[in-house]
Amino acid sequence: MDFNKQKAISKSSTEAKYCSVVAALADIKWIINLLHELHLTLKLSCIYSDNMGVILLAVNPIMHSKTKHFELDLYFVRKSIQNKQLTLLYISATDQIVDTLTKPLCKS
């Protein structure tokens, strides 16, 4: 019997959604820098998330052993929150407008 390590890595939904917040924040910061070079001002306001774990991770300064492999992403978002460039707001999954574009619709 051969005991090898698991080849697939499973992520928690919180980690996956946190990575989405990091990607959105990086894109928004790029757009803000572009607008700044064009002498336009835009302040970064908020990103909505339907996962409370994401919001709690972003504002909690304590590092946990389960977050050490995406620690750099944690600092990126936390620094933006501390500098008042970003606000993470909770929105329930039923109120997510974008879900209509990503989820199948019922027959009615």
PyRosetta script that sets phi, psi and omega in degrees:
from pyrosetta import init, pose_from_sequence

init()
pose = pose_from_sequence("MDFNKQKAISKSSTEAKYCSVVAALADIKWIINLLHELHLTLKLSCIYSDNMGVILLAVNPIMHSKTKHFELDLYFVRKSIQNKQLTLLYISATDQIVDTLTKPLCKS")
pose.set_psi(1, 130.9)
pose.set_omega(1, -177.2)
pose.set_phi(2, -102.3)
pose.set_psi(2, 122.6)
pose.set_omega(2, 179.9)
pose.set_phi(3, -107.0)
pose.set_psi(3, 93.4)
pose.set_omega(3, 176.9)
pose.set_phi(4, -102.2)
pose.set_psi(4, 161.6)
pose.set_omega(4, 175.4)
pose.set_phi(5, -69.2)
pose.set_psi(5, 155.7)
pose.set_omega(5, 179.1)
pose.set_phi(6, -64.4)
pose.set_psi(6, 133.3)
pose.set_omega(6, -177.2)
pose.set_phi(7, -81.9)
pose.set_psi(7, -26.7)
pose.set_omega(7, 179.3)
pose.set_phi(8, -99.6)
pose.set_psi(8, 143.7)
pose.set_omega(8, 179.1)
pose.set_phi(9, -109.3)
pose.set_psi(9, 127.3)
pose.set_omega(9, 177.9)
pose.set_phi(10, -100.9)
pose.set_psi(10, 137.4)
pose.set_omega(10, 179.2)
pose.set_phi(11, -104.6)
pose.set_psi(11, 152.7)
pose.set_omega(11, 172.4)
pose.set_phi(12, -76.8)
pose.set_psi(12, 158.6)
pose.set_omega(12, 179.2)
pose.set_phi(13, -65.1)
pose.set_psi(13, -32.3)
pose.set_omega(13, 178.4)
pose.set_phi(14, -64.3)
pose.set_psi(14, -44.5)
pose.set_omega(14, 179.9)
pose.set_phi(15, -64.9)
pose.set_psi(15, -42.1)
pose.set_omega(15, -179.7)
pose.set_phi(16, -64.0)
pose.set_psi(16, -42.7)
pose.set_omega(16, 179.9)
pose.set_phi(17, -71.9)
pose.set_psi(17, -31.0)
pose.set_omega(17, 176.0)
pose.set_phi(18, -65.0)
pose.set_psi(18, -40.0)
pose.set_omega(18, 177.1)
pose.set_phi(19, -62.9)
pose.set_psi(19, -33.8)
pose.set_omega(19, 176.2)
pose.set_phi(20, -66.4)
pose.set_psi(20, -39.5)
pose.set_omega(20, 177.8)
pose.set_phi(21, -64.7)
pose.set_psi(21, -41.5)
pose.set_omega(21, 179.1)
pose.set_phi(22, -62.8)
pose.set_psi(22, -43.6)
pose.set_omega(22, 179.3)
pose.set_phi(23, -64.5)
pose.set_psi(23, -41.8)
pose.set_omega(23, 178.3)
pose.set_phi(24, -64.0)
pose.set_psi(24, -42.4)
pose.set_omega(24, 179.5)
pose.set_phi(25, -63.7)
pose.set_psi(25, -41.5)
pose.set_omega(25, 178.4)
pose.set_phi(26, -62.2)
pose.set_psi(26, -43.1)
pose.set_omega(26, 178.3)
pose.set_phi(27, -64.6)
pose.set_psi(27, -42.3)
pose.set_omega(27, -179.8)
pose.set_phi(28, -65.0)
pose.set_psi(28, -41.7)
pose.set_omega(28, 178.5)
pose.set_phi(29, -63.8)
pose.set_psi(29, -36.7)
pose.set_omega(29, 177.7)
pose.set_phi(30, -63.4)
pose.set_psi(30, -44.1)
pose.set_omega(30, 179.4)
pose.set_phi(31, -64.3)
pose.set_psi(31, -41.1)
pose.set_omega(31, 179.1)
pose.set_phi(32, -63.9)
pose.set_psi(32, -40.6)
pose.set_omega(32, 177.5)
pose.set_phi(33, -65.2)
pose.set_psi(33, -38.8)
pose.set_omega(33, 177.1)
pose.set_phi(34, -63.2)
pose.set_psi(34, -45.8)
pose.set_omega(34, 178.8)
pose.set_phi(35, -64.3)
pose.set_psi(35, -35.4)
pose.set_omega(35, 177.7)
pose.set_phi(36, -63.0)
pose.set_psi(36, -40.9)
pose.set_omega(36, 177.8)
pose.set_phi(37, -66.1)
pose.set_psi(37, -25.5)
pose.set_omega(37, 176.8)
pose.set_phi(38, -90.1)
pose.set_psi(38, 10.1)
pose.set_omega(38, 178.9)
pose.set_phi(39, 63.4)
pose.set_psi(39, 35.4)
pose.set_omega(39, 173.6)
pose.set_phi(40, -115.0)
pose.set_psi(40, 143.5)
pose.set_omega(40, -179.8)
pose.set_phi(41, -110.8)
pose.set_psi(41, 138.7)
pose.set_omega(41, 177.4)
pose.set_phi(42, -149.2)
pose.set_psi(42, 127.7)
pose.set_omega(42, 178.8)
pose.set_phi(43, -96.0)
pose.set_psi(43, 140.7)
pose.set_omega(43, 177.3)
pose.set_phi(44, -75.0)
pose.set_psi(44, 125.6)
pose.set_omega(44, -174.3)
pose.set_phi(45, -106.5)
pose.set_psi(45, -75.3)
pose.set_omega(45, -173.6)
pose.set_phi(46, -149.8)
pose.set_psi(46, 156.6)
pose.set_omega(46, 172.1)
pose.set_phi(47, -124.6)
pose.set_psi(47, 132.4)
pose.set_omega(47, 179.7)
pose.set_phi(48, -93.7)
pose.set_psi(48, 140.0)
pose.set_omega(48, 177.0)
pose.set_phi(49, -136.1)
pose.set_psi(49, 142.8)
pose.set_omega(49, 177.1)
pose.set_phi(50, -97.9)
pose.set_psi(50, 15.1)
pose.set_omega(50, -179.6)
pose.set_phi(51, -121.3)
pose.set_psi(51, 112.2)
pose.set_omega(51, -179.7)
pose.set_phi(52, -65.0)
pose.set_psi(52, -28.7)
pose.set_omega(52, 177.9)
pose.set_phi(53, -60.1)
pose.set_psi(53, -37.2)
pose.set_omega(53, 178.2)
pose.set_phi(54, -63.2)
pose.set_psi(54, -46.3)
pose.set_omega(54, -178.1)
pose.set_phi(55, -66.9)
pose.set_psi(55, -42.2)
pose.set_omega(55, 179.6)
pose.set_phi(56, -66.1)
pose.set_psi(56, -38.5)
pose.set_omega(56, 176.4)
pose.set_phi(57, -64.0)
pose.set_psi(57, -38.0)
pose.set_omega(57, -176.3)
pose.set_phi(58, -69.2)
pose.set_psi(58, -33.4)
pose.set_omega(58, -176.0)
pose.set_phi(59, -98.9)
pose.set_psi(59, -10.8)
pose.set_omega(59, -178.9)
pose.set_phi(60, -88.7)
pose.set_psi(60, 117.1)
pose.set_omega(60, -176.9)
pose.set_phi(61, -76.5)
pose.set_psi(61, -7.1)
pose.set_omega(61, -178.4)
pose.set_phi(62, -83.4)
pose.set_psi(62, 129.2)
pose.set_omega(62, 178.7)
pose.set_phi(63, -88.8)
pose.set_psi(63, 139.8)
pose.set_omega(63, 178.5)
pose.set_phi(64, -111.1)
pose.set_psi(64, 156.9)
pose.set_omega(64, -177.2)
pose.set_phi(65, -62.8)
pose.set_psi(65, -27.7)
pose.set_omega(65, -178.8)
pose.set_phi(66, -78.7)
pose.set_psi(66, -7.8)
pose.set_omega(66, -178.9)
pose.set_phi(67, -108.0)
pose.set_psi(67, 6.3)
pose.set_omega(67, -173.7)
pose.set_phi(68, -67.9)
pose.set_psi(68, -24.1)
pose.set_omega(68, -179.0)
pose.set_phi(69, -84.5)
pose.set_psi(69, -7.6)
pose.set_omega(69, 171.6)
pose.set_phi(70, -129.8)
pose.set_psi(70, 35.5)
pose.set_omega(70, -178.2)
pose.set_phi(71, -63.0)
pose.set_psi(71, -38.5)
pose.set_omega(71, -179.6)
pose.set_phi(72, -62.1)
pose.set_psi(72, -39.6)
pose.set_omega(72, 176.6)
pose.set_phi(73, -64.1)
pose.set_psi(73, -37.7)
pose.set_omega(73, 178.1)
pose.set_phi(74, -60.4)
pose.set_psi(74, -45.5)
pose.set_omega(74, 180.0)
pose.set_phi(75, -64.7)
pose.set_psi(75, -37.8)
pose.set_omega(75, -179.2)
pose.set_phi(76, -59.8)
pose.set_psi(76, -47.1)
pose.set_omega(76, -179.3)
pose.set_phi(77, -73.0)
pose.set_psi(77, -43.6)
pose.set_omega(77, -179.2)
pose.set_phi(78, -61.0)
pose.set_psi(78, -40.2)
pose.set_omega(78, 179.3)
pose.set_phi(79, -63.7)
pose.set_psi(79, -39.5)
pose.set_omega(79, 178.1)
pose.set_phi(80, -66.3)
pose.set_psi(80, -36.4)
pose.set_omega(80, 177.6)
pose.set_phi(81, -68.9)
pose.set_psi(81, -43.8)
pose.set_omega(81, -179.6)
pose.set_phi(82, -65.1)
pose.set_psi(82, -34.2)
pose.set_omega(82, 179.3)
pose.set_phi(83, -83.1)
pose.set_psi(83, 6.4)
pose.set_omega(83, 178.9)
pose.set_phi(84, 60.5)
pose.set_psi(84, 31.0)
pose.set_omega(84, 175.0)
pose.set_phi(85, -94.5)
pose.set_psi(85, -17.3)
pose.set_omega(85, -174.8)
pose.set_phi(86, -141.1)
pose.set_psi(86, 141.0)
pose.set_omega(86, 170.5)
pose.set_phi(87, -126.8)
pose.set_psi(87, 126.8)
pose.set_omega(87, 174.7)
pose.set_phi(88, -96.6)
pose.set_psi(88, 123.9)
pose.set_omega(88, -179.4)
pose.set_phi(89, -118.1)
pose.set_psi(89, 144.5)
pose.set_omega(89, 178.4)
pose.set_phi(90, -84.9)
pose.set_psi(90, 138.0)
pose.set_omega(90, 172.4)
pose.set_phi(91, -137.7)
pose.set_psi(91, 133.3)
pose.set_omega(91, -178.1)
pose.set_phi(92, -67.7)
pose.set_psi(92, 154.0)
pose.set_omega(92, -177.5)
pose.set_phi(93, -62.0)
pose.set_psi(93, -28.8)
pose.set_omega(93, 179.7)
pose.set_phi(94, -72.3)
pose.set_psi(94, -21.6)
pose.set_omega(94, -179.6)
pose.set_phi(95, -96.6)
pose.set_psi(95, 1.9)
pose.set_omega(95, -180.0)
pose.set_phi(96, -71.2)
pose.set_psi(96, 114.9)
pose.set_omega(96, 179.7)
pose.set_phi(97, -68.0)
pose.set_psi(97, -37.1)
pose.set_omega(97, -175.6)
pose.set_phi(98, -68.4)
pose.set_psi(98, -19.3)
pose.set_omega(98, 179.1)
pose.set_phi(99, -60.4)
pose.set_psi(99, -27.3)
pose.set_omega(99, 178.0)
pose.set_phi(100, -65.6)
pose.set_psi(100, -22.1)
pose.set_omega(100, 179.0)
pose.set_phi(101, -90.5)
pose.set_psi(101, -17.5)
pose.set_omega(101, -175.2)
pose.set_phi(102, -113.2)
pose.set_psi(102, -13.9)
pose.set_omega(102, -177.3)
pose.set_phi(103, -112.6)
pose.set_psi(103, 149.0)
pose.set_omega(103, 176.8)
pose.set_phi(104, -69.2)
pose.set_psi(104, 146.7)
pose.set_omega(104, 179.5)
pose.set_phi(105, -88.3)
pose.set_psi(105, 151.8)
pose.set_omega(105, 175.7)
pose.set_phi(106, -73.3)
pose.set_psi(106, 162.1)
pose.set_omega(106, -174.6)
pose.set_phi(107, -64.9)
pose.set_psi(107, -31.3)
pose.set_omega(107, -179.0)
pose.set_phi(108, -76.4)
pose.dump_pdb("model.pdb")
